[in-house]
């Protein structure tokens, strides 16, 4: 499968980064690569939400699961754990992609979110994401989340933000997968 670059959004003390055009039936899947997303606030989660065609508010119904692996800088703590705090069961909140990002000058998060068949008007919309972030307590965390957006309406917008404060810096690139 080839990736076709479509557009980018770059943060500069931005509350959100949103793609409000370009998600259509041209591709069967879309990938969003976010690179060095740096928060202005410590201990925050990077998240996403979508809009169905013609809708506003970024509040579509999501069912999801979340697990993570971590390792601290001192080499004294590791874990692999399922984390129910970031699951949604028919929720309308923004879906976390990372866990407790730090805001030190050397801390950020990066990863890839794939949204499958967003233009389908027959099936729900599945997604999968893998991210890595520098945890506010000096850990590296490898995050995994997946789920579905429970609507048969086409999805044509996506928004990214931290759960508190602005996005100090970082870029999200959108690619068509085909």
Secondary structure, DSSP 4 states (H G I P E B T S, - for coil): --EEEEEEEEEEEES-EEE-SS-STT-SEEEEEEEEEEESSSSB-EEEEEEETT--SS---EEEEEEEEEEETTS--EEEEE-GGG--EEE-SPEE-SSSB--STT--EEEEEEEE-TT-SSS-EEEEEEEEEEBTTSEEEEEEEEEEE--SSPEEEEEEEESSS-EEEEEEEEEEE-
